[in-house]
Amino acid sequence: MRVLILGGTTEAAALARALTDVEVVTSLAGRTRSPAALPGQVRIGGFGGAQGLAQYLDAEGIGALVDATHPFAARISANAAEAARLRPTPRLMLVRPEWTPQSGDRWTMVPGIPAASDAVPGGARAFLAIGRQDLAPFAGRADAWFLIRSVEPPDGPLPLHHSVITARGPFRVEDEAALLAEHRIDVLVAKNSGGDDAKLAAARRLGIPAVLVERPALPEGERVGTVEEAVRWVQALPRPRRGRGAGAEGNERQRRS
Ligand code: NAP
């Protein structure tokens, strides 16, 4: 059984590590220059749309597909759904639960990145914790200051007044609170990614409001929220039957022993 994991997330890496009795291929988009080491096979780069992914599933004899991409990676998830329809393949979405407001949170929910940029008040000192791919809508905001954090340095247009820090999570609440205080941040901007919520906890602790970008819609299909559930889904898949050759070989081996 070969299982293709569409990755680029902590959960995808954890699933690759947890699936010990199947052959795992993890696919990465190639956005990170030095991705963390993963067990099994790793392939990097786009497939060429849904058609390309369907062809890949066929050519590589993939028996099941787990879409464990980031909740904001909408295009690849749509492609995965379409590819699994074109080349019928069991497909599961592993999607971490989204954050929900707790007592003390001062959140403004917005439908997309441009709306998040509009929601930052003029004169604000904003912490932009949305990664490096979605910064363009903020480039025109010369009336606010931005602390931009991403795993790798951004390469697109940036707002006039900004400072960039590169760091990879997970982060500790204490460190996040210290960062917010050090830079005198008065608004946090984040995607509702779920998972490590240290920055939100720190903002709550300091009474700092947050602009949270709502998730894009997911395609239809079976969905779980944890790596453990995804492991059980894979384990419950019907295993491919041995070919006649393999069976005959096995019988022969049994007869010899
Ligand atoms: P996207 O907009 O949904 O995808 C754009 C294109 O990138 C896809 O059409 C596909 O190209 C290729 N692609 C994306 N994920 C891929 C994968 N796992 N393997 C092979 N090709 C992939 O995705 P994105 O938002 O740019 O995110 C790219 C990757 O970064 C994803 O794997 C995601 O899990 C990870 N990530 C994203 C975010 C985020 O905020 N968006 C945050 C953390 C990690 P083809 O059409 O040519 O196949």
Boltz pocket constraint, residues with backbone or C-beta under 6 A from the ligand:
constraints:
  - pocket:
      binder: B
      contacts: [[A, 5], [A, 6], [A, 7], [A, 8], [A, 9], [A, 27], [A, 28], [A, 29], [A, 31], [A, 43], [A, 44], [A, 45], [A, 46], [A, 47], [A, 48], [A, 49], [A, 50], [A, 52], [A, 53], [A, 68], [A, 69], [A, 70], [A, 72], [A, 73], [A, 74], [A, 75], [A, 76], [A, 77], [A, 79], [A, 130], [A, 131], [A, 133], [A, 191]]
      max_distance: 6.0
